[in-house]
Amino acid sequence: DGGITQSPKYLFRKEGQNVTLSCEQNLNHDAMYWYRQDPGQGLRLIYYSQIVNDFQKGDIAEGYSVSREKKESFPLTVTSAQKNPTAFYLCASKNPFYGYTFGSGTRLTVV
Amino acid sequence: AQSVTQLGSHVSVSEGALVLLRCNYSSSVPPYLFWYVQYPNQGLQLLLKYTTGATLVKGINGFEAEFKKSETSCHLTKPSAHMSDAAEYFCAVSDDFGSEKLTFGTGTRLTIIP
């Protein structure tokens, strides 16, 4: 079955550490996205990529970095510059005709 | 810029009662509008989408929404609530179907009372 796989489901980070969240899709979608979800705030766009080797900042890109070396993969790195990284992170891809497909998310907690 | 307002961060209804979740958008141009459902620690699942055409849109799981341009609203309804409907619901808009940016509301958590 086609879909988006996010791993790990739960992730713990120590202060000052960088962590990378994985997002893989086998839907053959060109566009991929990273959203951050906080309670009571809905989803906010971090980064998106419309094509391999290209990506753009979203509304809250500070403290995050991404790469898009393969069509199937769009990993997100939460750097130590992100002062409040505890959140639920959702990856999505998009088909221009059918819209967005979301992964099941990664919950990141700073310990 | 688009904005989306979901009235009521928490809504409780009895099993079998009508579900009404409210969504208003701010745009002079009718947007593309989506309703998503999220179960705990899961991703978002598309319930329905409004693009063009008929203003009453039927989605999955018995949900439907009526797009009202004059009221800049697209409220989500279901005639009879089921326990399995307990989840968080998000309204989202984009300027066009190909837009790279979805603007989400803050969500409404639906609780079903047995």
Interface residues (C-beta under 8 A of the other chain):
Chain A: I4 Q6 K9 A31 G40 Q41 G42 L43 R44 L45 Y48 Q50 Q56 G58 F88 L90 A92 P96 G99 Y100 F102 G103 S104 G105 R107
Chain B: V4 S9 F34 Y36 N41 Q42 G43 L44 Q45 L46 K49 F90 A92 F97 G98 E100 K101 L102 F104 G105 T106 G107
